[in-house]
Structures are given as C-alpha cells and as structure tokens.
C-alpha cells in the first residue's frame, strides 16, 4: 500500500533571531579574514622558493642545473 505524504512548513519568528544571525555573520567574516591572512602569509613564505610549481615540464625544456 502506498502512502501519500503531505509536507507542511511554516516560518517561525524567534525574538533572538536577528542577534543569532548577526553573531553567525560576524563569525563567518572573522573566519574568512583569518583564512585570507593565513593564505597570504603562506604565499609570502613561498615567494622565493626555488621549487617549480609543476613537475610536468614539456619534453623540449632544458633542465635548470
């Protein structure tokens, strides 16, 4: 026997919803700023690195010895 399901949804307003949204938004902004700073510092550390960005060089490329 097949059942027929009905889905009901409603929007519920919470008194502290705006505060919770603001907190979550601020948290995400801080997290993204930390990620950006961390990535930037890693790029600065690797800026003068002698390693190549790729190990697959074209067949006619001369080795850098």
Buried (B, 14 or more C-beta within 10 A) or exposed (E): EEEEEEEEEEEEEEEEEEEEEEEEEEEEEEEEEEEEEEEEEEEEEEEEEEEEEEEEEEEEEEEEE
